[in-house]
């Protein structure tokens, strides 16, 4: 029931809010509301933290989720484990080597939906100068209008990697720091319009409501007759001017074609 409901919501939202017959929607990852959280073994417990500077784009194919894609870049310097001294240690050459590798990047290579909200996502992860294939379990959390007239989508993805696969081998194989790293991506995307800017419902509705009126073929333009001055009792009526000599009949004025009228209309609009 939940899967059917989410599928219906996705279809309805993009049918009502998206461009006509649109299938692929682009979302920009909001770095202020997106996080790459991690957990790693420390002695007998777990230590956790996050990277809060996540940027990138998501191409969501609403007609065929398998054709969707994501590209994300994470700043290594946005690390926060709630312990500044530990953060500095992790950023050194013993672990992440942030000075030489200031970013990590993920580029998807495939998406295999299981249902309307869940599936697996494969891609290439570049970390510490090493690029390796990874598989994530993803979940579409939902889509909805935000308070500013835009639309947002929420995503969650989880995976587990071995830090040794990426050349980070300090304290391995036996030491206080584990090898397995559990990663949870919490992503909030902002829908973009065709111009690459955040989509806005009010702006889209205004554009949709614009009506261009075209002249009907063969419809003559209204004739404007200048007003004649009134004749007062103290002012005698003007005598008619002598008739001018008959001129050679002029060629009939060429009627403006419908194409010319349309060109004028469009020139005035743009």
Protein Blocks (a to p, Z undefined) as FASTA:
>chain_A
ZZmmmmmmmmmmmmmmmcehiabdcddddfklgccdddddehjaccddddfbdcdddddd
fklmklgccdddddfklgcehiaklmmmmmmmklnommlmmbccdddfbdcdfblmbccd
dddddeehiacddddddddfbdcddfkopacddddddddddfklnopaghiabdfbdfbd
cdddddddddddfkopacdfklmmmmmmpccddddehiacdddddddddddfklccdddd
ddddddddddddddddfklmmmmmmmmmZZ
